[in-house]
């Protein structure tokens, strides 16, 4: 047994790859609908005024954010874990029927939970807290999914042959612990049926915290859900997939150490930057602001470590679309982690907060960094999981450019929209009166909302190209042998 | 040390947890007791107002409207005096929002009327040309969920000691009580009384008929809530 190469079992990875693609399309489709609704409000009743309650902006908005965060991104995290975990720990899922069972169970509970989320959000069953909209029964299901993942993760780690944990595993462990802690504390809520003698909707609950405290806990969560959902596991991916695909060793172990522990230490403090000029105490706001700026160091540490891993091999960026995706992803990571701290500076935040610049910042991070990295990971996994060549390299290149153009249109239009509106809100005329009524600051945004909707649509078209390419790879790609899978992924022209 | 940690997943995980957990402890815990103390004049919500607040949440109004006035001249000029922590003491959850696609609503009760809201919720474009806000016609027919609102009132009274049926000091030195009925039927009757006052200022015939027949449409509860934001 020890003399033969390990046969890794990708059953669970394949299941989560499927939901990554599907929920990615669903979440982004809803996002595109929302973007067109802001550009042209008549889109709110696109399916007729009879069902407008379910197609209207405010009802769909939480569905968009939750579908891309907990659907697309978290599926991608699970899919890559069930691939990367086995390989870096040198242990196969096939070696433990228990862990295999847990993995499959996790998938099915996850799928049921996603269905419950979609239905409940469309019905308007929500706690209103961003990225924590789910009522308590769904929260409990999410805890089950997470615990099952933890059992699998630490189960595989317990069985490992490679004693030293690879960098990616550090980040996956941190994802597990971070989300567990944040999610539990932010979703502390009291189901009303237990304290009212069974009156009212059984799923309804009331937050354990009130007012300013609730806001503080929510943004401690909200900001760090970004940290441990959109940053930490994505860094785990790039530390594995970029060296693998390029055949290059990670540039610096010390830099990865510094970035990892730095990120863990600094990130949690920065949540306060969502609450600048609010009613939380000044010292917390200042801490949030200062630590946000410090956060540039560990963020750039990882990104630079990845870019320098390509040292001497930059021709691969031109020759391989897969490397293009990953290099652009880490570039967007640097860009986004510079933009965030700038927005966290108090005087900048005074203009930026509540405007579309924040929306733009989120999207250059998630579209440029998170989604590019997840799709690159799936592209790298596909030939190894399905034992087939990637169906089309030219389609990948097309997707890359269509989506890159989409992201650029998205964030540039949102910068202009955000800064324009922020400046107009505060403008006073020569007599000291407000220069613009609120609606003036809305109608001026129309062209930028339209450009953003076009950008989002381009990105969605890229998602369809991605799904098609994956589907064709799975069903009709040329069969490949193990020796073709050493570094650069095989792809047909 | 790091090499050793990387070979010992348990201690590695403990290390990570300690490093990520203590920031939250230091930032969140010290202020907890103080921040939740109400300022003079802050009252808990009535049954109808709370049902309206739940309708506000159900339709994610907070996705586009903030309830947080920052201490800048431009904001106090536009929306009224800046927000104080204690004003949110009875807000579970908080509804500050994170994006102002529409204007702030923290003190909308000071400068908009029942009549204005009715027209605006039915056809926003007719009231504010150029607006992005969609119409909410279903709120005129969907019934307000008074029972769940009452369940929430009982819960916050029992669990968090929210002062229903107790004297609440006002700024002028007088006191007022917010009534919480002993039974669901009592709460429904109280809500209906309040709803009648709102409906009297509304023009929609179907809403007036519904209220006269003892039913409360969501829009009436929502307007009661919006009027309470001061």
Interface residues (C-beta under 8 A of the other chain):
Chain A: X37 X38 X41 X44 X45 X49 X52 X53 X56 X57 X58 X59 X61 X62 X124 X125 X126 X127 X128 X129 X130 X154 X157 X158 X163 X164 X165 X170 X173 X174 X177 X178 X181 X185 X190 X192 X193 X194 X195 X196 X197 X199 X200 X201 X204 X206 X207 X209 X210 X211 X212 X213 X214 X215 X216 X217 X218 X220 X257 X261 X264 X265 X267 X268 X269 X271 X272 X274 X277 X278 X279 X280 X281 X284 X287 X288 X350 X353 X354 X355 X356 X358 X359 X425 X426 X427 X428 X433 X434 X438 X439 X442 X443
Chain B: X2 X3 X6 X7 X9 X12 X13 X16 X17 X19 X20 X21 X23 X24 X27 X28 X31 X32 X35 X36 X57 X58 X59 X60 X61 X62 X63 X64 X66 X68 X70 X71 X72 X73 X74 X75 X77 X78 X83 X84 X85 X86 X87 X88 X89 X90 X91 X92 X93 X94 X95 X96 X97 X98 X99 X100 X101 X102 X103 X125 X128 X129 X130 X131 X132 X133 X134 X135 X136 X137 X138 X145 X147 X148 X149 X150 X151 X152 X154 X155 X156 X158 X159 X160 X184
